[in-house]
Amino acid sequence: MEPKVGISVFAQNKSGKFVLGKRQGSFGSGSPNFVTYKGTWGLPGGHLEFGESFETCAARGVLQETGLDVRDLRILTVMNSVMPAEGRHYAVVFLAGYISEGEERASKPRILEPEMCAAWEWLTWDELRFYDDEQMRSDGPGFMGRRLFSPLLELLQQWPELHV
């Protein structure tokens, strides 16, 4: 299977919080050996379409998933994410941008794709790091904490100095 390009966006408000969503669907469910990611928390984004820039894909993905208009997008890093159990390989481009000022007063993200996302929350970088640390210390069959989507978890592990 050919690698795909995934886009993940730290869509921030002026106070530095960003949107994190609770995934509703399963990733790789077409594969007989898929791993479900239902209930994991991840960033809004999407798949890069032919001829599309990273920034255009990021803005489109955030708008389609949350109804928020994100601007001033910049690339943070690119990661190689291989998920052999699911037969998936992604180059994940992480971007950061800001919610448009006019929308910030009413910046409640909406669940526009309920089959993909069950909830949206505003989170700080420190809170995200806490969930990462908690999962790395306690992850196992009985783990009851907030489980992060694997590309986001990989980002935090491979780029510990990264900060949006």
Backbone torsions as a table, in degrees:
resi	resn	phi	psi	omega
1	MET	NA	136.7	180.0
2	GLU	-73.0	143.0	174.3
3	PRO	-63.0	150.4	176.6
4	LYS	-115.9	164.5	176.7
5	VAL	-107.8	120.1	176.2
6	GLY	-107.6	146.7	179.7
7	ILE	-117.8	130.3	176.6
8	SER	-126.4	135.2	-170.0
9	VAL	-125.1	126.8	167.9
10	PHE	-85.0	92.1	-179.4
11	ALA	-88.8	104.0	-170.0
12	GLN	-101.1	150.6	168.5
13	ASN	-98.0	179.1	-175.8
14	LYS	-65.9	-22.2	179.1
15	SER	-84.7	2.9	175.9
16	GLY	89.4	2.3	176.1
17	LYS	-83.9	152.1	179.2
18	PHE	-129.0	162.7	-175.5
19	VAL	-85.5	131.8	175.2
20	LEU	-128.9	135.8	-175.7
21	GLY	-117.9	147.6	176.0
22	LYS	-89.5	114.4	-175.1
23	ARG	-66.9	136.7	-178.3
24	GLN	-102.7	-35.8	-176.2
25	GLY	-89.2	172.8	175.6
26	SER	-101.4	140.7	-179.8
27	PHE	-95.2	131.1	176.7
28	GLY	78.2	21.0	-174.7
29	SER	-67.9	-11.6	175.9
30	GLY	-76.8	-13.9	-178.7
31	SER	-91.5	142.1	179.6
32	PRO	-65.5	-21.1	-179.3
33	ASN	-111.6	35.1	-174.9
34	PHE	-69.8	153.4	172.8
35	VAL	-108.8	131.6	-179.2
36	THR	-79.9	139.3	175.5
37	TYR	-113.4	13.0	176.8
38	LYS	-60.4	132.0	179.6
39	GLY	91.6	-9.1	175.6
40	THR	-81.7	159.6	-177.2
41	TRP	-108.7	132.4	-178.6
42	GLY	-149.5	175.3	-178.3
43	LEU	-84.8	154.6	172.3
44	PRO	-70.1	160.5	179.1
45	GLY	165.3	-141.6	-179.3
46	GLY	171.3	-167.9	178.3
47	HIS	-101.0	137.9	178.6
48	LEU	-68.9	129.3	177.5
49	GLU	-94.5	159.0	-177.9
50	PHE	-55.4	129.6	177.0
51	GLY	78.0	0.8	-175.6
52	GLU	-90.5	142.7	174.9
53	SER	-79.3	160.2	177.1
54	PHE	-58.7	-43.0	-176.9
55	GLU	-66.3	-40.9	178.9
56	THR	-65.2	-43.1	177.5
57	CYS	-61.8	-42.9	-179.4
58	ALA	-61.9	-48.1	-179.6
59	ALA	-62.9	-42.8	179.1
60	ARG	-62.5	-46.8	-178.1
61	GLY	-62.0	-44.7	179.8
62	VAL	-64.9	-43.8	179.7
63	LEU	-63.3	-45.2	-179.3
64	GLN	-64.5	-36.5	-175.4
65	GLU	-87.5	-33.1	-171.9
66	THR	-120.9	-18.1	-174.0
67	GLY	80.3	4.3	-179.3
68	LEU	-94.5	142.3	178.6
69	ASP	-97.3	113.8	-177.9
70	VAL	-104.0	136.8	-176.3
71	ARG	-128.0	176.2	176.1
72	ASP	51.2	47.0	-178.4
73	LEU	-73.8	141.3	176.6
74	ARG	-140.4	146.4	179.4
75	ILE	-79.5	131.2	177.4
76	LEU	-92.9	-52.0	-178.7
77	THR	-167.7	168.4	175.5
78	VAL	-125.1	137.2	-178.8
79	MET	-126.1	149.4	173.3
80	ASN	-95.4	118.9	-178.1
81	SER	-122.2	107.3	-178.9
82	VAL	-108.2	126.2	-179.8
83	MET	-120.4	83.2	-171.9
84	PRO	-61.6	-35.5	-178.6
85	ALA	-62.4	-29.4	-179.8
86	GLU	-98.6	-5.5	-176.2
87	GLY	67.0	33.4	-177.3
88	ARG	-118.6	143.4	175.9
89	HIS	-141.0	122.8	-178.6
90	TYR	-126.1	141.5	160.6
91	ALA	-95.4	115.7	-176.5
92	VAL	-104.1	121.7	178.0
93	VAL	-99.5	118.6	177.9
94	PHE	-97.8	128.5	178.6
95	LEU	-124.1	162.3	173.1
96	ALA	-132.2	146.4	177.8
97	GLY	-160.2	177.1	-176.5
98	TYR	-115.8	143.3	174.5
99	ILE	-67.1	136.6	-179.8
100	SER	-53.3	137.9	-175.0
101	GLU	-55.6	-41.2	-179.2
102	GLY	-63.1	-28.4	-179.3
103	GLU	-87.9	-16.7	-171.2
104	GLU	-62.1	-34.3	179.5
105	ARG	-62.5	-33.9	179.7
106	ALA	-115.8	49.5	-169.9
107	SER	-89.5	42.8	175.3
108	LYS	-86.5	113.2	178.7
109	PRO	-63.8	143.0	-179.8
110	ARG	-105.9	152.9	176.4
111	ILE	-88.7	96.1	-176.5
112	LEU	-96.5	-16.0	176.7
113	GLU	-129.0	76.9	-173.7
114	PRO	-61.3	-22.4	176.7
115	GLU	-73.2	-17.5	-178.8
116	MET	-103.1	-34.1	-172.0
117	CYS	-141.8	131.2	-178.3
118	ALA	-94.3	-22.1	-176.2
119	ALA	-162.5	152.0	172.5
120	TRP	-124.0	141.1	176.3
121	GLU	-137.8	151.6	171.3
122	TRP	-88.7	134.7	-174.8
123	LEU	-136.8	148.8	173.6
124	THR	-92.5	163.7	177.2
125	TRP	-60.9	-40.6	179.4
126	ASP	-63.3	-38.2	178.0
127	GLU	-65.7	-41.2	177.5
128	LEU	-61.5	-44.2	177.8
129	ARG	-61.5	-37.7	177.5
130	PHE	-61.2	-46.7	179.6
131	TYR	-63.9	-38.3	176.7
132	ASP	-61.8	-50.8	-179.8
133	ASP	-60.3	-44.0	-179.7
134	GLU	-61.2	-44.5	-179.5
135	GLN	-67.0	-41.2	-179.2
136	MET	-66.3	-33.0	179.3
137	ARG	-77.2	-34.6	-166.1
138	SER	-122.1	1.6	-172.9
139	ASP	-62.2	129.7	178.9
140	GLY	179.4	-174.4	-176.1
141	PRO	-59.2	-32.1	-177.9
142	GLY	-96.2	7.6	-177.3
143	PHE	-62.6	125.2	-176.4
144	MET	-112.1	2.9	-179.0
145	GLY	-78.5	-171.3	179.3
146	ARG	-80.0	112.6	-178.0
147	ARG	-89.7	127.4	-179.4
148	LEU	-88.5	146.0	176.2
149	PHE	-61.4	139.2	-169.0
150	SER	-55.0	-42.1	178.6
151	PRO	-62.9	-35.0	177.9
152	LEU	-69.6	-41.3	176.7
153	LEU	-61.4	-43.1	177.7
154	GLU	-62.1	-40.8	178.4
155	LEU	-57.9	-47.7	-178.0
156	LEU	-65.5	-33.2	179.2
157	GLN	-77.4	-40.2	-175.8
158	GLN	-83.4	-24.3	-177.9
159	TRP	-127.6	64.5	-175.6
160	PRO	-62.8	-22.0	-178.8
161	GLU	-85.6	-9.7	-178.0
162	LEU	-65.5	136.4	177.2
163	HIS	-147.9	133.9	179.8
164	VAL	-92.3	NA	NA
